[in-house]
């Protein structure tokens, strides 16, 4: 793996940007994949950790671009359109639990759970939960209670926000927790997926701005090209992923992702046990 560690830093930034964009909105944990990719690339210092948080903004920008018409219509109708106002309020309600819990427990979680075994366990447990929820979803006697994102109420939004909070555990997947939680709460798979995209906007902006400001002393003007490459590659790959996932969930379930998580968790333990993957 010395070859990977010896790659130019800008190329490492591009690789991590692609990894972030492809995994942020799939139920497979972008954090877990970035930890593995960063370890294999030999880039795991404090600046790398800030970089991994900051490039989430590129993935978020992809969602804003993809849903730009809906977002513009919502913003324009905040004071005149009841549906638009309710939708915006629901997103804010869903954002609040993870934001609050992250501020309170974020440092402790990073200190205790950013380790190989907890992350690998989160991958496997998350995969098993997806399998259970999908089996339950298929065996339901009636269609999902909510078939359109505008049908969500404040209580539904709060439940989705609480579900997203489980993603504070590294390896869980923010989108996965929101989507699978939504399916448990009566949302159809497409609606749960779509709402997870919108919920990503304040969540990723908040995380990116908070961590970049918190660790601003580590950054300088010389880091601008590095972060620019990461943001651009994250944006392009996330845009492709969002476009693909919207089509996928209209016809397929998340069972393949569940098995992928289970296998990936096992691989993660194997790489760590073999000394191939180093992290702190």
N, C-alpha and C positions, 0 to 999 in steps of 0.2 A: 504493500500500500504506500510505499515511499514515493512512487510515481505520482499518486494523487496528491500527496502532501506537498509535492514540489511544483504543482501547477501555479501559474501566475495568479495573484490575488484577484485581479479583475475577472479571470475565468472562473475562479471559485465563487465569486459574487454572482456571476451569471448562472452557474449551476444551482446555487441555493435559491436564486430567484425563480427558476423553473420549478424546482421542488416545491417551493412555497405556493406558487400559482396552481400547480396541478393537484395539490393535496389539501388546500385550505377549505374547499367547499365539498370535498368528498368525505364520507364518514370513516376516515382512516387516520386522522390525526396529523396535521401538518407539523406540530411541535415534535412528535416522535420521529418523523422522517427528517426534519431539519437537524435533530440531535445526531442521528445516524450519519447523515450526509456531512455535517460539520466534523464529526469524529473521523470519518474516512478521509476527508480532505485535510485533516490536521489543522483546522481553524476553529478553535474552541475557546479563545481568550475572551475577555470581557467585551471588547469591541465587537466580536463576532456575535455575542449574545444580543447586544443592542441592534446590530444589523438585522438579525433574524426577526426581531420585533418590528423594526422600522419598515421592512419590505412588505409587511402585511398591508400597509397602506396601498401598495401597488395592486394587490389582489382586491382590496376594497374599491379602488378606483375602477376596476373592471366591472364590478357590480353596478356602480353608479352609471357607467357608460351603457351597459347592457339594458338597464331599466331607466334610462334618462328621461324617456317620455312619461312614464308613470311617476317618477320622482318629481319632475317639473310640474305635472298636473297636481300632485299632492301639495307641493309648496304653494302653488298659485291658489289652491282652494282652501288653505288652512282657515281662513276667516269667513269663507262663503259656502263651503261644501261640507256637509256633515260627515259624509263618508270619508273624505280626505282627512278631515280633522281626527276622526276616530282611528283611522289607520295610523296616522302619525303618533297619536297618544299611545296606541298599542305597542308600537315599536319602542317608545321611550319606557313604557312600563316593563317590557320584556328585557330591556337593557339594564335596568336598575339593579336587580339582584346580583348578577355577576360582577357589576362594577363595584357595588358595596362590599361584597364578600372578597373580591380581589384586593381592594384597598386594605381590608382588615387582615386577611390571611395570606395574601400573595407572597410575601417574603418567606414566611414559614413554610409554605407549600414548596417553593423553589428549593429551600434549604433541605427539606426532608424527602421530597418525592422525586426530585430530578436525579434519579439514580436508575441503573439498568433494570434491577428487579421490579421496582414499582411500575416503571413505564411498560415493561414487557407484560406484567400482570394486567395492567389497564388495557393493553391491546387485546389480550385473550378474553378477558371478562367482557369487554365491549363487543367483541365478536359474538360471544355466546348470547348476550342480551339482544343483539340484532336478530340472531336466528330465532330466539324465543318470540320477539315482537312480530317478526314477519310471519311466523307460524300462527300466532294469535290473530293477526290481521287477516290472513287468508281464511281462517276458520270462522270469521265473524258472520252472523246471520243476516246482517243488514249493512248497507254502505256506510262509509264514514259520516259522522255528524256534520262536519264542515267541509264543503266542497269548493269554497272560494275564499281567498284571503280576506276579503272584505266582510265576511261573516263572523270573523273573530270578535269576541268581546273582551273587556278588560281582564276578566278572570282567566280566560284562555291565554292572554298575553302574559299574565303573571306566572301561570304554570309553565309556559315556554321559557320564560326567563329563569325560573328555578331549575328547569331541565338544563339550560345552557350553563348554569353555575357548576355542574358536574365537570365541565370541561376545564375547570381550574386544575383538575388532576391531570398532570401531563400524560399523554398517551390516550386520553379519552376521546378527543375530537369535538371541537365546538359545534361544527355543523352536524356531526353524528348525534350528539346529545340532544340538540334542538329538534332534529328531524325525527329521531326515534321517540323522543318524549312527546312530540306532537302527534305521532301516530297512536301512542298510548292514550292520549287525551282526546282522541276522536277526530283528528285532522286526516284528510286524505294524504297519501304520500306526496303528490305534486304540491299541495298547499303547504305542507310542512316544509318541503324543500324550498319553495319560493319564499316563505317567511324567514327561513334561516338566512337567505341571501340578504334580505332587507335588514335583518337584525345584525348582520355582519358589519354594516356601515358604521353605526355609532360604536360598536364593540371594538372593531379594528382601529378606528380613528383614535378612540380613547386610549387603547393599549399602546399604539404607536407614539402618540404625542407624550403620554405620561413617561414611558421608558426613555424616549429620546431626550426629553427635558431632564429627567432624573440623572441620566448618565452623560449629560452634555459635555462634562469636563474631559471625557475620553475622546471626543470628536474634534476635528479641525477641518480647515478648508481643503486639506489634501485628501479628505475622505469623500468629498462630493462626487467624484467620478465613480467611486466604489458603490456608493449608495444609489447613484443614478442608474447604474447597470442593473443592480438588484431590483430596483423599483420597476424599471422598464420590462425586464424579463418576467417578473412576477405578474405584471399587468397583462402582458400578451398571453402567457400560459393560462392565467386565471380566466381570461375572457374566453379562450377556447374551451376550457373546462366547464364553465357555466353554460355555454351554448350547448355542449354535449350532454351535460347532466339534465337539463330541462327536457331534452328529447328522451333521454334514457328512462327517467322516472315515470313517463307517461305510459311505458310499455313493460317495464321490468321492475324487479324488487331489488333489495339490497343484500340478498344472500351471498352473492360473490364477494362483496366487500367484507362480509362477516368472516368468511373463510380466509380471505386475504389477511385480515387482522390477526387471526389465530396463528397462521403460518408465520407472519412477520414477527409476532411476539416471540415465537420459538427461535427464529433466526437471530433476533436481537440478543437473546440470552446466549446463543451459541457464539456469536461474534464477540460478545463481551467476555465469555468464559475462555475463549481462545486467545484473548489479548489483542485481537484485531481492532476492536473499537475501544477507544479511551475517551472518557468524559468525566467532568467534575461538576 
